Amino acid sequence: MIRRIENLFELPRVVDSIIFFDVDGTLVADGGNLLNKDTISILEKTKENNSLFFISNKRAADGRNKVVSKQIGVVFLEGKKPWLKIPLDLANSGKKNIVVGDKFLTDGLFAIWNDADFFKVDHFRSKSDSLLIKISYMVDDVAFFVFSAVCLFRIKHWIKNLFVFAPLFFAKDIFDVSKLLNVSVAFFAFSFCASGVYAINDIFDRKIDGNHPHKRGRPVASGAISPLAAGILSVCLFTLGLFLASTVNFALAQILLAYIFLNIVYSLYLKNIPILDIVAIAAMYDIRVEAGALAADVFMSRWIILSVFFVSLLLAIGKRMAETKQGVTRDVLKDYGNGFLTQALYLTAGLTIVTYGVYCILGVESPLAVYSIVFVVTGVFKYLLALDQSDKGAEYPERLVLSDRTILFSILCWVVYMFLIFYF
């Protein structure tokens, strides 16, 4: 949260943007019409490098709005927040849209629904504020914190933890209720701990994320959640995750603890060391698979372990390659040349296909399993094509998997095909 509105301009990313300022409670007291000298000075400074607009739930034809607009020469957008839509010429200008306001449930939702960054500032307090107004702001602050915490947890990244179900699937025990329940508990244990790791990582990277074109809106980087609050939330998540794992078995809790340790070491150290950064990421996926085997108490083919490692390595290398193309600021990227990344990408793609092919021949009784490699090759090649075409989604593999129809179709076909082989 930006405690004072002038703090907005301490952030280097607020340049050449379109900024929408809420008026009531942000620039003036609710219902006020006079901007003080400091506020006018701040707005004038902002206009030097950005385009400014005012937003208010009062009608644009209202006399108060005319008075406010005249003081600084900034026009109002008409409409009720949060349902107000940013005009298409501004939304498609190619510039970043930023909303500055004191209310999350109006200004914040307006920003979210218009794909804009939101900076919450302290309410412009007035002695005339009623008890009802004060309570409404307390409720709004709680809603903003809860929303920011959910964003901090990055629940959409929980999809990565579906790897814990792989051993149960390959062991042909997916319908064993007790084993499925244990693996489901392991899934949530890993998901909670993964969210805790994201919180720790955001604390360490808050300055770097602040200058990143996409990550600058993350809760800690934007100031929505303080580093201390993020740290407390991460400890709570770790505790909850380890407790859930311990209800399955002690070995699962141990491997989950190793996962947390590796992630923290990665955030502090390994992510800045070339090669070790991508190998560590791939190892984390293998840890998930091993955890699934422990939770279900089933055997996992070593060939599948290798396949998971290489496909994870493929995604990690692809992520680094996409980041270099998008101009992402990450220290380790300085050590990676495009030639090396390209060679490593193709080598890893080949190893992924080969190790999976060996598993189909040696690890599955049915001779039909080998034909499933068609879906694997299709998915891998489409991923390589996405990288070659500079697909922005490749910087975030989980988004690419869910948004690319060919990759998603290949995965679904593989799941259905192998399900039929294993269970019928």
Secondary structure, DSSP 8 states (H G I E B T S, - for coil): -BSSGGGGGGSTT-SS-EEEEE-BTTTBSTT-----HHHHHHHHHHHTTSEEEEE-SS-TTSHHHHHHHHHHT--EE-S-TTT----HHHHTSSS-EEEEES-IIIIIHHHHHTT-EEEEB-----TT--HHHHHHHHHHHHHHHHHHHHHHHTGGGGGGGGGGGHHHHHTT-TT-HHHHHHHHHHHHHHHHHHHHHHHHHHHHTHHHHHTSTTGGGSHHHHTSS-HHHHHHHHHHHHHHHHHHHHHH-HHHHHHHHHHHHHHHHHHHTGGGSTTHHHHHHHHHHHHHHHHHHHHHT----HHHHHHHHHHHHHHHHHHHHHHHHHT---GGGGG--HHHHHHHHHHHHHHHHHHHHHHHHHT-S-GGGGGGHHHHHHHHHHHHHHHHTT-GGGGSHHHHHHH-HHHHHHHHHHHHHHHHHHH-
